[in-house]
Amino acid sequence: MSPQDFDFIAQLLKQRSGLTIGPDKAYLLESRLNPVARKHGFNGLTDLIQGLRLRGDQTLTRDVVEAMTTNESFFFRDTKPFDQFKRLVLPHLLEKRAAKRSFRIWSAACSSGQEAYSLSMILKEFEAKLAGWRVEMIATDLSTEILDKAKEGVYSQFEVQRGLPVQLLVKHFAQEGDRWRIAPDIKRMVTFRTFNLLDDPAPLGQFDVVFLRNVLIYFDQPTKTKVLERVSRQMAPDGFLYLGGAETVLGISDKFQVFPGERGIYGLSAAAQPRMAATA
Amino acid sequence: MKRFLIVDDSKVVRMVARRILEGLNFETAEAENGELALEACRSQMPDAVLLDWNMPVKSGIEFLRELRGWPNGAEPKIVFCTTENDLAHIQEAIGAGADEYIMKPFDSEILESKLTQIGLL
């Protein structure tokens, strides 16, 4: 691939998804975009890029962006964030939202839905305490293709063995040959929507908990700062933000602060919301 | 160092499992059927057992039922690792006292994930 072609694709990805790729990732372009080239009838990557330059074809552009975004996800990923959700976040919400009896969760960059469904399984455990409550969970991703998979809620044997305790597999899934379908009551708790994190999340409304895990790592620093700033505006003053294990707000955004002793969870800082002091 | 007993009639599976587990800092021992596994547990109770289902002499589920009946038989964590991949077998294993269940084929990532869930890692 010529440097010009690489730069063209890198720029396209940056604009459309925020994904930053360096020349060391040229091999990824080859392996992921060759199938897209074949699908659209191009004779290899060079022709595909030529097609992108000339045609401005939205379907082709979308397929290229979706093929390059990483869609790895698994149930109860890293375990600890979900323990924290049970031990710290849910009790807080049960107490602080007792008057209005509702809260909202956003699983951002949800990929094939495992994070959102893991949270649903935890909420199901709290069913008795949450009786009469309105709990809304929105799960979003840039890729319509991966959201179709998430909505279907059917996973391979390999996928249900990554992170999902066997007791929960037996409880919440039905076996269909060598695939496993999530139970309708768990599925109903999640609403999946297409959303690009580069866009303004204001139409999604305000959230009490935001899971934004393992996605900022793909963005450059100004994009990280911008995304975090926008997310901060959508959070309840005492809301919780989850980032991935390799991610932080330190040096990137002053809108959030670490919860003491709780790695990976952040609350709004005084810089983000003066109103936080009133509810802390 | 925690001790893992690998019970499988396939030498190849035992070798693959041993390599993964030793890479995760477990001490390992091996048995090729349920009867030999019980003998191994009698002489030294392991911290965990990776257990195949179908084996000659004594099956994995027979081993598990007998072990859990011992006074100290509740101690080790039991992780089934088998080609019996249907819901009925999984439910039977849980009912008999298995802590986790791995459906073959498996890889190091799945094994590591299961061991983390049951607190061995």
Chai-1 contact restraints between the chains, C-beta under 6 A:
chainA,res_idxA,chainB,res_idxB,connection_type,confidence,min_distance_angstrom,max_distance_angstrom,comment,restraint_id
A,Q157,B,M103,contact,1.0,0.0,6.0,A-B,restraint_1
A,Q161,B,I110,contact,1.0,0.0,6.0,A-B,restraint_2
A,R162,B,S113,contact,1.0,0.0,6.0,A-B,restraint_3
A,G163,B,S113,contact,1.0,0.0,6.0,A-B,restraint_4
A,P165,B,Q117,contact,1.0,0.0,6.0,A-B,restraint_5
A,V166,B,E100,contact,1.0,0.0,6.0,A-B,restraint_6
A,V166,B,Y101,contact,1.0,0.0,6.0,A-B,restraint_7
A,V170,B,I90,contact,1.0,0.0,6.0,A-B,restraint_8
A,V170,B,Q91,contact,1.0,0.0,6.0,A-B,restraint_9
A,Q175,B,L87,contact,1.0,0.0,6.0,A-B,restraint_10
